[in-house]
Amino acid sequence: MRELNKQYLLKVWKDGKGDEALRISLRELCSQETLYFSDTRKVLEHLQTIGKRNNS
């Protein structure tokens, strides 16, 4: 098992009204790669995928 050591900056904000207005960004601090989401489930799925890849 490889050690997983990544740091992320998570930002959450509202862009308008209603549930559809939620915006989320996730930035990996070492590479500065930023991903954008509009659904919290998709953020969690992405983080779980990263964890599974690094546990192989």
N, C-alpha and C positions, 0 to 999 in steps of 0.2 A: 504494500500500500504506500503510495506517495503522499507526502505531506502537502496539504492544501493551505497555502498562505497567500491570499489575495485580498486586496483592500478595495472597497467600492464606496463611492459617494452616491447616495440615494436622495433624489429630490422629488417632492410630490407637490403639485399645485393644481388649483382649479382654473379652468379656462372657459368661463361661461357659466351657464346654469344647468342643474340636473346632474344625474350620475354620469352621463356621457362626457361631462366637462373635465373629468379627472385626467391629469397628465402626470407621467412618471418618467424620470430619466435615471439611468444607472450608468455611472462612469467608473471604469476600471482605472485606478489611479496610476499604475505603472505604465500602461500603454496609452492612457488617455482615450481609449475607445469608449464612445458613449452610445448607449442604446435607448430608444424611446418607446414607451408603452402607454396604452390608454386603459389597461385592465390589470388590476393587481394580481389576478390569477396567473397571467402570462409572465409577470415579473418573478413570481414564486416558481413557476415551471422552469424558467430560464436558470434561476439559481440552483434548483435541484439538479438540472442537467449538468451544470458545471461541477457540482459535488460528485455526481455519479462518474463523470469522465475522469476525475482525479483520484477516485478510489479504485480504479481498475489496475 
